[in-house]
């Protein structure tokens, strides 16, 4: 089974008398197995604010370099790890758009089947009120939307987070 691992950083910030201060940064290794890993690879970019749900574990070890604390005791390092069940964008920083591209589906026989002409596997969601394009209006949620938008540009290997409104502040 496929595994995608990345490291997430979280730094607390607070305002004291009009001056912003940073706390210590917590680094967490995130493991995404199977389809979740595939989706993370195709959707998440470095610096994107994320919300992750899953099972957190930790383990401690003494580094081989023999570093010692001020009291002479061996230094111990702790690694935090989340085995993710869900990964999503944190929309408290900025709004974002999402679309489900047509994908190859499988029929009960296991043969790959592309959508028939006029059939769609999904539509567009809007983050800010009603859709401006009536052809992209939501329907019953069963994949019956007719999408009049042009197909997405081919993937050139570059990934970016699509957002509307204000830029994400990082």
Backbone bond lengths (Angstrom), bond angles and torsions (degrees), N, CA, C in turn:
res aa  C-N    CA-C-N  psi(-1)  N-CA   C-N-CA  omega(-1)  CA-C   N-CA-C  phi
1 X - - - 1.446 - - 1.532 108.55 -
2 X 1.322 116.41 139.71 1.457 122.71 -176.60 1.532 111.34 -71.85
3 X 1.338 116.20 142.32 1.461 123.11 178.34 1.522 109.30 -128.19
4 X 1.325 116.61 129.28 1.462 122.57 172.83 1.522 106.47 -115.98
5 X 1.330 116.65 128.32 1.458 121.97 -179.97 1.519 109.40 -124.09
6 X 1.323 116.47 136.64 1.460 120.70 173.26 1.519 108.44 -143.63
7 X 1.324 116.29 164.55 1.456 121.78 -179.71 1.524 109.16 -108.91
8 X 1.316 114.97 129.26 1.456 121.92 179.31 1.525 108.33 -108.68
9 X 1.331 116.75 142.68 1.463 121.77 178.33 1.519 109.60 -117.58
10 X 1.317 116.28 141.19 1.460 121.81 176.83 1.520 108.09 -133.84
11 X 1.333 116.04 123.29 1.459 121.55 -179.90 1.524 108.99 -122.45
12 X 1.337 117.94 116.16 1.462 119.08 177.95 1.529 110.83 -70.35
13 X 1.337 116.31 143.42 1.469 121.92 177.54 1.518 108.52 -130.45
14 X 1.315 115.70 145.74 1.450 120.00 175.65 1.518 109.28 -147.70
15 X 1.334 114.80 159.27 1.450 121.71 -177.87 1.521 108.49 -107.27
16 X 1.330 116.14 120.35 1.450 122.07 177.00 1.518 108.13 -119.29
17 X 1.322 116.69 113.65 1.467 122.69 178.82 1.523 112.39 52.83
18 X 1.331 116.63 43.76 1.463 121.21 176.77 1.516 114.69 81.48
19 X 1.315 118.33 3.51 1.470 121.64 179.77 1.526 109.41 -118.54
20 X 1.350 116.13 127.81 1.456 121.07 179.39 1.520 109.85 -80.52
21 X 1.324 115.66 134.91 1.463 121.38 178.38 1.522 108.97 -125.59
22 X 1.333 115.78 146.21 1.461 122.29 178.27 1.518 109.92 -105.00
23 X 1.331 115.58 140.70 1.450 120.86 172.74 1.519 109.61 -91.27
24 X 1.311 116.29 -171.27 1.456 120.66 178.52 1.522 111.31 -71.33
25 X 1.310 116.51 143.29 1.462 121.66 -179.05 1.524 110.12 -83.40
26 X 1.322 115.76 132.96 1.459 122.48 175.42 1.521 107.82 -102.88
27 X 1.325 116.73 123.95 1.462 121.70 177.50 1.520 108.19 -103.03
28 X 1.332 115.72 132.71 1.462 121.43 -179.03 1.523 108.46 -128.48
29 X 1.332 116.84 126.48 1.464 121.32 173.58 1.525 107.83 -78.94
30 X 1.331 116.74 132.28 1.462 121.83 -178.67 1.524 108.20 -116.42
31 X 1.331 116.34 127.71 1.463 122.29 177.02 1.524 108.96 -108.72
32 X 1.323 115.99 129.90 1.468 122.35 177.97 1.522 107.77 -124.49
33 X 1.319 116.55 116.74 1.455 121.85 -176.58 1.523 111.44 -97.57
34 X 1.333 116.16 148.54 1.465 123.01 170.97 1.517 114.09 62.62
35 X 1.356 115.16 -135.11 1.470 120.80 -176.50 1.522 112.02 -61.57
36 X 1.340 117.13 -34.90 1.461 119.27 178.08 1.524 109.84 -58.83
37 X 1.318 117.73 -42.52 1.462 121.38 177.23 1.514 112.29 -62.17
38 X 1.339 116.75 -42.40 1.470 120.40 177.01 1.523 110.66 -59.84
39 X 1.333 116.54 -44.74 1.459 120.69 -177.81 1.524 111.43 -68.09
40 X 1.324 117.58 -37.38 1.466 120.64 176.74 1.526 109.72 -63.00
41 X 1.328 117.26 -43.67 1.469 120.40 -179.67 1.524 111.85 -60.97
42 X 1.324 117.80 -35.29 1.458 119.75 -176.76 1.526 113.07 -92.09
43 X 1.332 118.92 -7.58 1.462 120.43 -173.44 1.522 115.49 -120.59
44 X 1.311 118.46 -28.16 1.463 121.17 -171.38 1.522 110.35 -102.24
45 X 1.330 115.54 139.10 1.459 121.47 177.24 1.523 109.24 -119.72
46 X 1.313 115.98 159.70 1.459 121.56 178.92 1.525 109.53 -58.17
47 X 1.314 116.34 133.17 1.451 121.62 178.55 1.512 114.91 89.60
48 X 1.330 117.95 -8.20 1.469 120.12 179.93 1.529 109.02 -67.97
49 X 1.332 117.76 134.03 1.468 119.58 177.18 1.532 109.17 -73.61
50 X 1.327 116.83 126.77 1.465 121.09 -173.93 1.519 112.07 -120.10
51 X 1.317 115.09 154.31 1.455 123.87 169.14 1.522 105.31 -118.58
52 X 1.330 116.62 124.57 1.464 120.80 -175.05 1.521 109.12 -126.06
53 X 1.325 115.94 132.68 1.461 121.85 174.41 1.519 107.41 -117.97
54 X 1.322 116.20 142.49 1.451 119.81 179.08 1.513 111.20 168.59
55 X 1.314 115.25 -163.13 1.464 122.35 -178.36 1.522 109.09 -101.65
56 X 1.347 116.03 120.77 1.460 120.44 -178.69 1.524 110.25 -97.41
57 X 1.324 115.15 135.83 1.458 121.76 175.34 1.524 107.94 -134.52
58 X 1.314 115.96 166.70 1.465 120.07 175.81 1.517 109.03 -144.69
59 X 1.315 114.92 157.19 1.455 120.17 171.85 1.523 107.93 -145.73
60 X 1.318 115.43 150.24 1.463 121.35 -178.21 1.513 109.91 -119.27
61 X 1.325 115.36 151.18 1.457 120.92 177.45 1.522 109.17 -153.63
62 X 1.313 115.14 163.62 1.464 121.36 176.23 1.519 107.57 -102.41
63 X 1.338 117.46 118.15 1.464 120.05 -179.40 1.526 111.31 -58.69
64 X 1.332 115.50 150.40 1.460 121.28 -178.03 1.521 113.22 -70.02
65 X 1.342 117.72 -16.43 1.467 119.18 -177.25 1.529 112.55 -73.28
66 X 1.348 117.87 -7.68 1.455 121.42 174.00 1.515 114.95 72.83
67 X 1.320 118.15 22.60 1.464 120.07 178.76 1.519 109.97 -59.56
68 X 1.334 114.24 145.79 1.462 119.61 178.93 1.521 109.62 -122.78
69 X 1.341 115.60 149.41 1.458 121.44 175.56 1.524 108.66 -74.84
70 X 1.326 116.50 174.05 1.470 121.60 -178.94 1.524 111.64 -60.24
71 X 1.337 117.76 -29.94 1.467 120.38 -179.58 1.527 112.86 -85.50
72 X 1.352 117.69 4.39 1.453 121.81 177.11 1.517 114.94 90.73
73 X 1.332 117.64 -8.70 1.460 121.38 178.22 1.526 109.79 -73.89
74 X 1.345 117.28 148.20 1.470 119.31 177.55 1.532 110.91 -61.03
75 X 1.301 115.35 140.41 1.461 122.58 177.92 1.525 108.64 -71.18
76 X 1.317 117.76 135.16 1.460 122.89 177.26 1.518 108.66 -116.72
77 X 1.333 116.86 131.87 1.458 121.69 178.10 1.524 108.70 -106.26
78 X 1.328 115.90 139.33 1.460 121.77 178.62 1.518 109.26 -114.83
79 X 1.317 115.98 131.27 1.462 122.81 177.38 1.526 107.56 -107.69
80 X 1.341 116.19 128.17 1.459 122.32 176.36 1.517 108.43 -102.39
81 X 1.330 116.16 137.54 1.464 120.84 -177.77 1.531 109.43 -138.12
82 X 1.337 115.66 137.84 1.465 121.80 173.59 1.519 107.64 -116.05
83 X 1.329 116.48 124.86 1.456 120.85 168.67 1.525 104.86 -90.02
84 X 1.339 115.49 104.41 1.463 121.52 -169.59 1.520 112.40 -74.72
85 X 1.316 114.96 139.11 1.463 121.15 169.09 1.526 109.70 -105.08
86 X 1.344 116.87 -24.12 1.463 122.60 178.94 1.520 109.41 -145.75
87 X 1.324 116.91 141.10 1.463 123.26 174.35 1.519 106.60 -134.57
88 X 1.331 116.41 130.19 1.461 120.27 179.33 1.509 111.05 -144.75
89 X 1.329 115.98 165.56 1.455 121.47 176.57 1.522 109.69 -79.76
90 X 1.336 116.70 139.70 1.456 123.01 176.21 1.520 107.88 -82.98
91 X 1.311 117.28 107.26 1.459 122.00 -175.10 1.524 112.85 -85.41
92 X 1.337 118.57 5.51 1.462 119.78 176.79 1.526 111.38 -75.14
93 X 1.332 117.86 -15.46 1.469 121.70 179.20 1.518 112.21 -87.50
94 X 1.318 117.16 -41.98 1.462 121.94 179.54 1.520 108.30 -165.98
95 X 1.338 116.68 156.11 1.465 118.44 177.13 1.521 110.62 -73.83
96 X 1.304 116.15 163.10 1.452 121.12 -179.06 1.520 108.68 -145.99
97 X 1.319 116.80 155.94 1.455 120.39 174.84 1.518 108.49 -107.41
98 X 1.317 115.24 157.10 1.456 120.65 -178.66 1.510 107.68 -141.56
99 X 1.306 116.11 141.63 1.457 119.56 174.77 1.513 109.19 -141.55
100 X 1.304 114.70 149.18 1.454 120.84 176.80 1.516 106.69 -102.05
101 X 1.311 116.36 110.88 1.463 120.17 178.93 1.519 109.43 -74.84
102 X 1.329 114.99 151.26 1.460 117.90 175.23 1.511 108.15 -57.92
103 X 1.303 116.08 137.16 1.457 120.13 -179.54 1.518 109.10 -133.77
104 X 1.291 114.73 163.01 1.458 119.76 177.98 1.522 107.50 -72.75
105 X 1.324 115.76 129.56 1.457 121.10 178.23 1.520 108.64 -111.12
106 X 1.305 115.35 161.23 1.457 119.14 177.49 1.517 109.47 -111.72
107 X 1.330 115.25 139.56 1.461 118.68 174.73 1.529 107.85 -88.83
108 X 1.330 118.91 174.19 1.465 120.57 -176.70 1.525 114.16 -57.21
109 X 1.335 118.62 -23.46 1.464 120.83 179.42 1.519 111.96 -79.70
110 X 1.353 117.37 -5.99 1.454 120.37 179.95 1.513 113.40 88.50
111 X 1.358 117.48 -0.27 1.459 120.40 178.70 1.517 109.42 -82.00
112 X 1.322 116.10 138.06 1.460 119.85 178.25 1.516 109.20 -67.42
113 X 1.322 116.18 138.62 1.461 121.32 -179.34 1.515 108.51 -134.58
114 X 1.330 116.60 125.77 1.455 120.11 174.67 1.522 107.88 -85.31
115 X 1.354 116.66 154.30 1.459 118.45 178.25 1.524 111.24 -59.26
116 X 1.327 116.16 142.92 1.465 121.58 177.52 1.518 108.93 -69.72
117 X 1.346 117.83 158.07 1.463 119.37 177.28 1.526 110.29 -54.67
118 X 1.328 115.70 132.92 1.456 120.79 -179.01 1.517 113.93 84.55
119 X 1.349 118.04 -7.93 1.453 121.68 178.78 1.518 108.31 -96.10
120 X 1.307 117.20 144.20 1.458 121.43 -179.40 1.511 109.02 -130.24
121 X 1.334 116.92 145.20 1.458 120.33 176.71 1.509 111.33 -94.47
122 X 1.322 118.71 0.51 1.459 120.25 179.13 1.499 110.98 176.98
123 X 1.303 115.64 175.10 1.455 121.83 179.96 1.509 110.00 -131.82
124 X 1.313 115.93 -162.62 1.455 121.87 -178.58 1.521 109.74 -104.48
125 X 1.302 116.36 144.13 1.456 121.49 173.87 1.513 107.54 -105.15
126 X 1.303 116.52 152.02 1.458 119.94 177.34 1.512 108.76 -120.04
127 X 1.322 116.57 140.09 1.453 121.01 -179.01 1.522 111.67 -91.64
128 X 1.328 117.90 -15.88 1.455 120.73 -173.70 1.521 110.93 -125.76
129 X 1.317 118.55 83.82 1.457 122.25 174.51 1.509 113.51 74.48
130 X 1.334 115.28 -150.04 1.454 121.83 -176.77 1.521 110.95 -75.24
131 X 1.331 117.80 149.31 1.457 119.69 178.05 1.522 110.28 -66.64
132 X 1.337 115.86 142.04 1.457 120.05 179.65 1.523 110.95 -81.03
133 X 1.306 118.20 -17.77 1.457 122.98 -178.79 1.525 108.61 -107.99
134 X 1.351 118.32 109.54 1.464 119.34 -177.91 1.519 113.20 -58.39
135 X 1.332 117.77 -26.61 1.466 119.94 179.82 1.515 111.24 -68.40
136 X 1.345 117.04 -18.45 1.455 120.43 -178.90 1.522 111.68 -102.82
137 X 1.323 117.74 11.73 1.462 121.09 -178.21 1.520 110.49 -64.03
138 X 1.343 116.49 143.58 1.456 119.08 179.77 1.524 111.23 -66.93
139 X 1.316 115.57 152.53 1.459 121.23 178.49 1.511 107.88 -122.07
140 X 1.302 117.84 -141.50 1.455 121.61 -176.09 1.517 113.26 -73.11
141 X 1.328 118.54 -7.56 1.453 120.76 -177.54 1.511 113.14 84.16
142 X 1.335 116.73 9.44 1.459 120.56 -178.31 1.522 112.15 -101.82
143 X 1.334 116.67 15.97 1.457 119.29 178.31 1.505 112.91 82.09
144 X 1.358 117.82 20.90 1.455 119.86 -176.70 1.526 113.35 -99.16
145 X 1.334 117.97 13.47 1.464 120.91 -179.87 1.520 109.92 -75.09
146 X 1.323 115.96 141.48 1.459 121.33 173.42 1.518 106.39 -96.93
147 X 1.287 117.99 119.26 1.455 122.76 -174.17 1.515 109.91 -101.94
148 X 1.348 116.52 115.53 1.462 120.86 -178.38 1.522 112.24 -92.93
149 X 1.325 117.83 3.39 1.464 120.15 -179.46 1.522 110.10 -76.65
150 X 1.344 116.99 151.10 1.459 118.68 176.20 1.523 110.16 -67.05
151 X 1.324 117.99 155.15 1.459 119.81 179.45 1.520 110.63 -63.27
152 X 1.329 115.23 153.40 1.463 120.68 179.50 1.521 110.13 -63.69
153 X 1.321 114.73 153.47 1.457 119.88 176.29 1.523 109.07 -62.55
154 X 1.332 118.16 148.35 1.463 119.49 177.71 1.524 110.34 -61.22
155 X 1.321 115.44 147.74 1.459 120.56 179.50 1.517 109.50 -70.04
156 X 1.334 115.77 118.20 1.463 120.42 -179.84 1.522 111.89 -98.26
157 X 1.340 116.18 12.45 1.453 119.97 179.91 1.519 112.48 92.44
158 X 1.335 118.10 -17.32 1.454 121.92 177.44 1.523 108.18 -85.23
159 X 1.306 116.85 135.11 1.450 120.80 178.46 1.521 108.37 -118.29
160 X 1.317 116.51 140.54 1.447 119.99 175.88 1.518 109.20 -145.36
161 X 1.310 115.36 153.92 1.448 122.07 177.28 1.513 107.43 -87.63
162 X 1.317 116.97 120.57 1.452 121.25 179.86 1.515 108.16 -86.60
163 X 1.320 117.20 124.50 1.455 120.25 178.03 1.512 109.23 -137.53
164 X 1.316 115.35 158.97 1.452 121.17 176.05 1.517 107.39 -120.03
165 X 1.316 116.98 155.17 1.461 119.26 179.75 1.509 110.74 84.65
166 X 1.308 115.68 -137.45 1.461 121.44 -174.57 1.518 111.29 -76.58
167 X 1.330 115.39 148.02 1.460 119.85 176.34 1.521 109.43 -68.23
168 X 1.323 116.20 149.89 1.448 120.95 176.22 1.521 108.60 -68.32
169 X 1.345 118.88 130.78 1.467 121.36 -171.87 1.523 114.48 -82.79
170 X 1.318 118.78 61.18 1.467 120.06 174.17 1.491 110.90 -150.47
